Amino acid sequence: CDHARLFHDTGQRDHRNIAETLGTRGILPGVRRLAYFTLLLALIPASAFAGVQSRSLTVVLDPGHGGAFPHDGAHGRGGLVEKDVALAVARKLKTILERSGASVVLTREADVDMPLAQRAQIANEASGDLFLSIHCNSMESSRDRLVTRGVETYFLSPDPTDAEARMLAELENGGPSAMPMPKKTDAVAGILADLALTQARNDSAVLAQIVQRNIVRGAGSPNRGVRQAPFLVLSGTKMPSALVEIGFISHPSEGLLLANEQHQDRIAQALATAVEDFAEQVLARRLLAHGDRPTVVLPELTLDGKTTAKPAADKQAPGRRGRSAQTTRPASAGTTTSVILGALTLPVAAAGSAR
């Protein structure tokens, strides 16, 4: 497949065919799909790329907890501590993503106690495209510690899925005395905050679903599902965000797995695949949208048996994995400018447009 020819064709090719070409044959053996989102380029004339700059996908990873007790997180057998597992997995994930060309920021790179608000601030200052907070779960009672295991992924919502989700958020937020969720200051600000939250929550729900699916598959972990809760660390971020509990450090066998470097490698690779899928299904799809306010076609999500998001009613074509794919036309002047997407790179929006 001559990808240079794809870059400079007239832009009239069907993006589904390009996606199939790139996804099934591949351009470079061993390079993941994120390395060639060139299907988007076939929709845009070569002249559109004159003087355009590209930037790397920016991923912010948040290794949960850190520092001394009681901020070090949950404890397992043999001195295993959540803060250490979270940092180890985050470092491995950072290495994988950087090899693919992403720009990766860690909210902490050492054993330090960092306030939740500061973690979100780091993500916002880095202009992250997505934020992933990594944690280990735990149970208190002796009986529950013996039987409860598996992974679950959360996205932000003021309404927790259930009492268990509410309790977990309370613990991760710092206990009952922790600062409350931010409140709206006035009517106008409240409306704007609601609009922003709706988009962020939709994106975050998709991210959580993708993370959960991949970690269950890639790490072979029991599936405890996608859930929602009012996590403070997620409430301060301005990008799609999710919090993943990669296993129960309190479970006898799962705790040992979390301490195992090979299992940590599997988790990191699964999370890297999730980042890849999210960039393809949500971030890259925004390149196909038009106008100054990009839109997203959301896949249907099923949380606890309830459908929470459906594909848009626009005309759609089959996607690579059976998901909906938004149809489009070549980009025109004044809309978001796209650039050649190399390994893990995204477009740079035109002046005055929203990312």
C-alpha positions in Angstrom: 0.0 0.0 0.0 1.6 3.3 -1.1 0.6 5.6 1.7 2.3 8.6 0.1 -0.2 8.2 -2.8 -3.0 8.1 -0.3 -1.9 11.4 1.1 -2.0 13.2 -2.2 -5.0 11.8 -4.0 -7.9 14.0 -4.8 -9.6 13.3 -1.6 -12.6 11.6 -3.1 -11.9 8.1 -1.9 -14.3 6.3 0.4 -12.9 6.5 3.9 -14.3 3.1 4.8 -12.2 1.5 2.1 -9.1 3.4 3.3 -9.8 2.3 6.8 -10.1 -1.3 5.7 -6.9 -1.1 3.7 -4.9 0.3 6.6 -6.5 -1.7 9.3 -6.3 -5.2 7.6 -3.0 -4.9 5.6 -1.1 -2.4 7.7 1.6 -0.1 6.4 4.4 -1.0 8.7 4.5 -4.5 10.3 4.3 -4.4 14.1 3.1 -0.8 14.2 -0.2 -0.2 15.9 -3.3 1.4 14.2 -2.6 4.7 15.8 0.5 5.0 13.7 -1.5 5.5 10.6 -4.8 7.4 10.8 -4.1 8.1 7.1 -7.7 7.3 6.2 -8.5 10.8 7.3 -6.1 12.3 4.8 -7.8 10.7 1.8 -10.7 13.0 2.5 -8.7 16.2 2.2 -6.9 17.7 -0.8 -3.1 17.8 -0.6 -3.2 21.6 -0.7 -4.9 21.7 2.7 -1.7 20.6 4.3 0.4 23.6 3.2 2.0 25.2 6.2 0.1 23.1 8.7 1.8 21.7 11.9 1.1 18.5 13.6 1.3 17.6 17.3 1.5 14.4 19.2 -1.4 12.9 21.0 -1.1 14.0 24.6 -2.0 11.4 27.3 -2.0 12.3 31.0 -1.5 9.3 33.3 -2.3 9.7 37.0 -0.7 7.0 39.2 -3.1 7.0 42.2 -2.0 8.0 45.7 1.6 8.4 46.8 3.5 9.5 49.9 3.1 8.2 53.4 0.1 6.7 55.2 -2.8 7.4 54.9 -2.2 8.7 51.4 -0.4 5.6 50.1 -3.6 3.9 49.1 -4.8 0.3 49.7 -2.5 -2.4 51.2 -2.2 -6.0 50.2 -0.2 -9.0 51.5 3.5 -9.0 51.7 3.8 -5.2 52.0 2.2 -4.6 48.6 0.9 -1.0 48.4 -1.4 0.6 45.9 0.8 3.6 45.2 3.7 1.4 44.1 1.6 -0.8 41.7 -0.1 2.3 40.2 3.2 4.0 39.5 4.8 0.8 38.1 1.9 0.3 35.6 1.8 4.0 34.7 5.5 4.0 33.9 5.2 0.9 31.7 2.2 2.4 29.9 4.1 5.6 29.4 7.0 3.7 27.7 4.6 1.9 25.4 2.8 5.0 24.3 5.9 7.0 23.8 7.3 4.3 21.5 4.2 4.9 19.4 4.9 8.6 19.2 2.6 9.9 21.9 3.5 12.6 24.4 2.9 11.3 27.9 2.7 13.3 31.1 2.7 11.6 34.5 1.0 13.5 37.4 3.7 12.1 39.7 6.9 10.3 38.8 8.0 9.5 42.3 6.6 8.4 45.7 5.1 11.8 46.6 1.7 12.8 48.0 0.0 15.0 45.5 -3.4 16.8 46.0 -6.2 15.7 43.6 -6.7 19.3 42.4 -3.0 19.5 41.5 -3.2 16.3 39.4 -6.1 17.8 37.4 -4.2 21.1 37.1 -1.2 19.2 35.6 -3.5 17.5 33.1 -5.1 20.8 32.0 -1.8 22.7 31.8 -0.5 19.9 29.5 -3.6 20.3 27.3 -4.1 16.6 27.5 -6.3 14.8 25.0 -7.3 12.2 27.6 -6.7 11.6 31.3 -6.4 8.2 32.9 -6.1 7.7 36.6 -4.8 4.3 37.7 -5.7 2.7 41.0 -6.0 -0.7 42.8 -9.2 -1.7 44.6 -9.6 -3.2 48.0 -12.2 -4.7 50.4 -12.2 -4.3 54.1 -14.0 -7.3 55.6 -12.1 -10.6 55.8 -14.8 -12.4 53.8 -15.0 -9.9 51.0 -11.2 -9.8 50.7 -11.3 -13.5 49.9 -13.9 -13.4 47.2 -13.9 -10.0 45.6 -11.7 -9.5 42.6 -11.8 -8.0 39.1 -11.5 -4.7 37.3 -13.9 -1.8 37.0 -13.6 1.5 35.2 -15.3 4.8 36.3 -16.3 8.0 34.6 -17.4 11.2 36.3 -20.9 11.6 37.4 -22.5 13.4 40.4 -24.8 10.3 40.6 -22.9 7.2 41.6 -24.0 3.8 40.1 -24.7 2.4 43.5 -23.7 2.6 47.2 -20.5 0.8 46.5 -19.5 3.3 43.8 -20.3 6.2 46.2 -18.2 4.7 49.0 -15.2 4.1 46.6 -15.4 7.7 45.4 -15.6 8.9 48.9 -12.4 7.0 49.8 -10.5 8.0 46.8 -11.6 11.7 47.4 -10.0 11.6 50.8 -12.8 10.4 53.1 -16.1 12.0 54.4 -14.3 15.3 55.3 -12.9 15.8 51.7 -13.8 18.9 49.8 -17.1 18.7 47.9 -17.6 18.6 44.2 -17.2 22.1 42.6 -20.4 24.1 42.5 -21.8 26.4 39.8 -21.3 30.1 40.5 -24.2 31.7 38.6 -26.9 30.8 36.0 -24.8 31.5 32.9 -21.7 29.8 34.2 -23.9 26.9 35.2 -25.4 26.5 31.7 -21.9 26.6 30.2 -20.6 24.2 32.8 -23.5 21.8 32.0 -22.8 22.0 28.3 -19.1 21.3 28.8 -19.9 18.5 31.3 -22.3 16.8 28.8 -19.6 16.6 26.1 -16.9 15.6 28.6 -19.2 13.0 30.2 -20.1 11.5 26.8 -16.5 11.2 25.8 -15.5 9.9 29.3 -18.2 7.3 29.2 -16.8 6.1 25.9 -13.3 6.1 27.2 -14.3 4.1 30.3 -16.1 1.6 28.2 -13.1 1.1 25.9 -10.7 0.9 28.8 -12.8 -1.7 30.6 -13.2 -3.8 27.4 -9.5 -3.9 26.7 -8.2 -4.6 30.2 -10.7 -7.5 30.6 -9.5 -8.9 27.3 -5.8 -8.1 27.5 -5.1 -8.8 31.2 -7.7 -11.6 31.6 -9.3 -9.9 34.5 -12.8 -10.6 35.8 -15.2 -7.9 34.5 -16.9 -5.8 37.2 -18.2 -3.4 34.6 -18.2 0.3 33.8 -19.5 2.5 36.6 -19.9 6.2 37.4 -19.2 8.2 40.6 -18.2 11.7 41.7 -14.4 11.4 41.7 -12.7 14.7 42.5 -9.7 13.9 40.4 -11.9 13.6 37.4 -14.1 16.6 38.1 -11.2 19.1 37.6 -10.0 17.9 34.2 -11.1 19.5 31.0 -10.6 16.5 28.8 -12.1 13.0 28.5 -11.2 11.3 31.8 -11.6 7.9 33.4 -10.4 6.1 36.5 -9.5 2.4 36.3 -9.3 0.1 39.2 -6.9 -2.5 37.8 -7.7 -5.2 40.4 -8.2 -5.9 44.1 -5.0 -5.7 45.9 -6.8 -7.2 48.9 -7.6 -10.5 47.1 -5.1 -13.3 47.9 -4.4 -14.3 44.3 -5.2 -11.1 42.5 -3.0 -9.2 44.8 -0.1 -11.4 43.9 -0.8 -10.8 40.2 -0.8 -7.1 40.7 2.7 -7.4 42.2 3.8 -9.6 39.2 5.8 -7.6 36.6 4.5 -9.7 33.7 0.9 -9.1 34.7 1.7 -5.4 35.0 3.0 -5.6 31.5 -0.3 -7.1 30.3 -2.2 -4.4 32.0 -0.1 -1.6 30.5 -0.4 -3.1 27.0 -4.2 -3.4 27.4 -4.4 0.2 28.5 -2.2 1.3 25.6 -4.6 -0.5 23.3 -7.5 1.3 24.9 -5.8 4.6 24.3 -5.4 3.6 20.7 -9.0 2.6 20.3 -10.3 5.8 21.9 -8.1 7.9 19.7 -9.5 6.1 16.7 -13.1 5.9 17.6 -13.5 9.4 19.2 -10.6 11.7 18.7 -9.9 10.8 15.1 -13.6 10.8 14.2 -13.7 14.5 15.2 -11.4 15.1 12.2 -14.3 14.0 10.0 -16.7 16.6 11.5 -17.2 20.0 10.1 -17.6 23.5 11.5 -16.0 25.3 14.4 -17.6 23.0 17.0 -16.5 19.4 16.4 -19.1 16.7 17.0 -18.7 13.1 18.0 -20.6 10.0 16.9 -20.8 8.0 20.1 -21.0 4.2 20.1 -23.9 2.7 22.0 -22.9 2.1 25.6 -24.5 -0.4 27.9 -24.0 0.2 31.6 -25.6 -2.2 34.0 -28.0 -3.3 31.3 -29.1 0.3 30.4 -28.3 2.0 27.2 -26.7 5.4 28.0 -25.6 6.7 24.6 -26.7 6.0 21.1 -25.2 6.8 17.7 -26.3 10.1 16.2 -29.2 10.1 13.8 -27.1 11.4 10.9 -26.5 9.2 7.9 -23.9 6.7 8.8 -21.8 3.9 7.2 -20.5 0.7 8.7 -17.3 1.2 10.7 -14.3 -1.1 10.9 -15.6 -3.0 13.9 -19.3 -2.8 13.2 -19.6 0.5 15.0 -21.2 3.6 13.4 -19.0 5.8 11.3 -19.9 9.4 10.4 -20.0 10.2 6.7 -18.2 13.4 5.6 -17.0 15.5 2.7 -13.6 17.1 2.0 -12.7 19.8 4.5 -13.3 23.4 3.4 -11.5 26.6 4.2 -12.2 28.0 7.7 -13.0 24.7 9.3 -10.7 22.7 11.5 -7.4 22.1 9.8 -6.2 18.6 9.6 -2.6 17.5 9.3 -0.7 14.4 8.3 -1.1 12.0 11.2 2.1 10.1 11.8 2.5 8.0 14.9 0.0 9.1 17.5 -0.5 12.6 16.1 -3.6 14.7 16.0 -4.8 17.8 14.0 -4.1 21.4 15.0 -7.4 23.3 14.9 -7.6 26.5 12.9 -7.7 29.8 14.8 -10.9 30.3 16.6 -12.0 26.7 16.4 -12.7 24.4 19.3 -10.5 21.3 19.7 
